[in-house]
Amino acid sequence: MNVVQLTTGDVAAAMFSLDFVDGGFRREAVERIHRGAIDEWVSALTGSGLFSNRAVADVVRAWRDDPRVLLDSLLAEADPVTLERYRCAWYELDAVASYGVAA
């Protein structure tokens, strides 16, 4: 028997991905995640009661260190076209942020 060890991030992706993708493309959500405004996702994860405080802290730390981790989790169930739309928006935001830093 093969046993797959799921991470808290995997479980979070399972919790949120279908709802996120079913909501249609939401640029404002990508912008919030890109700038690290992830409180709504942290609240949902904490409020689920499925995770220990330590597990939540580990996931939140990963999301704060690299918000793209959260976006990738939210897009786990996305079709290729939706995935590409979100990735393009993310790369555009990266380019704008890089330009702003360089200016």
Buried (B, 14 or more C-beta within 10 A) or exposed (E): EEEEEEEBBEBBBEBBBBEBBEEEEEEEBBBBBBEEEBEEBBEEBBEEEEBEEEBBBBBBEBBEEEBBBBBBBBBBBBEEEBBEBBBEBBEBBEEEEEEEEEE
